[in-house]
């Protein structure tokens, strides 16, 4: 809808002897002035985010563009397909978890980026986080492959704007039991976002702590990924956690990393 600018709209009613006079504004009165806001101003323009829409960016220019999850059973390959091909220059992050008797080799391909494994853990649940930055001629599909057939395989894929390079990463090397939490990650200036994930057994958890925002949860059978993020953090140390809705004492492994502007 186009905005209409109105300098003055004078409606004068003169009541005299039962008569009413309507004064219509001239052509000159319908130009200039302050434009009315479009009815659709500020509406989201991206419809590819599965689940709740992301909040506005944190002031550093980074934002969640889209996310997608995938699961598979009794296979060594899982392909996750975004709603649209990644935009040039954007970053991709994928969290992977599996039910595995031994720790396999994991590779990731697709999306128009060069992937790098940033974290890995296997104390309780085999899991890893990969990132790829500077997408070019991106494709929507990203494929995870493992060196052996996995009984359960899950992945969460997300695209981010405003993040151009990898920052730092940390894992909980021995994992834990009960409510999962991440290691503390030191964040310098110039960081676009902090990303956290936990590979857990299937149970319900509350929202992430310390100002982190939830991403979609994905699970198959008893294997689950929780993921969350925080945009444009100030310099400092960051960690998050998820509280068990009904304490079960299940085991987990967690990851946290940053992407720079």
TANORVEN-V231967 format. One record per pair of residues at least 12 apart in sequence whose C-alpha atoms are under 8 Angstrom apart, sorted by the first residue. I is the first residue (numbers start at 0). J is the second residue. Records with the same first field share a line. If there is no record, write none. Layout:
I = J  J
This chain:
0 = 37  38  39
1 = 37
2 = 34  35  36  37
3 = 34  35
4 = 29  30  31  32  33  34  35
5 = 28  29  30  31  32  33  34
6 = 28  29  30  31  32  33
7 = 24  28  29
8 = 23  24  28  29
9 = 22  23  24
10 = 22  23  24
45 = 64
47 = 64  65  66  81  82  83
48 = 64  65  66  67  82
49 = 65  66  67  215
50 = 215
56 = 230  231
57 = 229  230  231  232
58 = 230  231
59 = 161  191  230  231  260
60 = 160  161  191  231
61 = 159  160  161  162  191  192  230  231  260
62 = 159  160  161  230
63 = 157  158  159  160
64 = 157  158  159  160
65 = 81  82  157  158  159
66 = 81  155  156  157  158  215
67 = 79  80  81  82  155  156  157  215
68 = 153  154  155  156  215  217
69 = 153  154  155  217
70 = 151  152  153  154  217  218  219
71 = 151  152  153  219
72 = 149  150  151  152
73 = 148  149  150  151
74 = 147  148  149  150  151  152
75 = 144  145  146  147  148  149
76 = 142  143  144  145
77 = 142  143  144  152  153
78 = 140  141  142  143
79 = 140  141  142  154  156
80 = 139  140  141
81 = 139  140  156
82 = 139
83 = 138  139
84 = 110  137  138  139  140
85 = 110  111  134  137  138  139  158
86 = 134  135  136  137
87 = 133  134  135  136  137
88 = 132  133  134  135  160  163
89 = 132  133  134  158  159  160  161  162  163
90 = 112  130  131  132  133  134  158  159  160  162  163
91 = 110  112  130  131  132  134  156  157  158  159
92 = 128  129  130  131  156  157  158
93 = 128  129  130  154  155  156  157
94 = 126  127  128  129  154  155  156  196  224
95 = 126  127  128  152  153  154  155  224
96 = 124  125  126  127  152  153  154  198  222  223  224
97 = 124  125  126  149  150  151  152  153  222
98 = 124  125  149  150  151  152  222
99 = 124  125  149  150  151
102 = 121  125
103 = 145  146  147
104 = 145  146
105 = 143  144  145  146
106 = 143  144  145
107 = 129  141  142  143  144
108 = 141  142  143
109 = 137  138  139  140  141  142
110 = 134  137  138  139  140  141
111 = 134  135  136  137  138
112 = 131  132  133  134  135  137
113 = 131  132
114 = 129  130  131  132
115 = 129  130  131
116 = 128  129  130
117 = 129  130  168  256
118 = 168  169  170  254
119 = 170  254
120 = 170  171  172  174  252  253
121 = 252
122 = 172  173  174  252
123 = 173  174  175  250  251  252
124 = 198  199  250  251  252
125 = 198  252
126 = 198  252
127 = 254
128 = 254
130 = 165
132 = 162  163  164  165
133 = 163  164
151 = 219  220  222
152 = 219  222
153 = 217  218  219  222  223  224
154 = 217  224
155 = 215  216  217  224
161 = 191  260
162 = 191  192  258  259  260
163 = 258  259  260
164 = 258  259  260
165 = 257  258  259
166 = 190  256  257  258  259
167 = 184  186  256  257  258
168 = 184  254  255  256  257
169 = 182  183  184  254  255  256
170 = 182  252  253  254  255
171 = 252  253  254
172 = 252
173 = 252
174 = 250  251  252  253
175 = 250  251  252
176 = 248  249  250  251
177 = 243  246  247  248  249  250  251
178 = 204  240  241  242  243  246  248
179 = 197  199  240  241  242  251  252  253
180 = 197  238  239  240  241  253
181 = 195  196  197  238  239  240  253  254  255
182 = 238  253  254  255
183 = 236  237  238
184 = 236  237  238  255  256
185 = 234  235  236  237
186 = 232  233  234  235  236  237  257
187 = 233  234  235
188 = 233  234
189 = 231  259  260
190 = 231  232  233  257  258  259  260
191 = 230  231  232  257  258  259  260
192 = 228  229  230  231  232  257  258  259
193 = 228  229  230  231  232  255  256  257  258
194 = 226  227  228  229  255  256  257
195 = 226  227  228  239  253  254  255  256
196 = 224  225  226  227  253  254  255
197 = 224  225  226  251  252  253  254
198 = 222  223  224  225  251  252  253
199 = 222  223  224  225  249  250  251  252
200 = 221  222  223  249  250  251
201 = 218  220  221  222  223
202 = 243  244
203 = 243  244  245
204 = 241  242  243  244
205 = 241  242  243  244
206 = 241  242
207 = 227  239  240  241  242
208 = 239  240  241
209 = 238  239  240
210 = 229
211 = 227  228  229  239
212 = 227  228  229
213 = 225  226  227  228
214 = 226  227  228
238 = 255
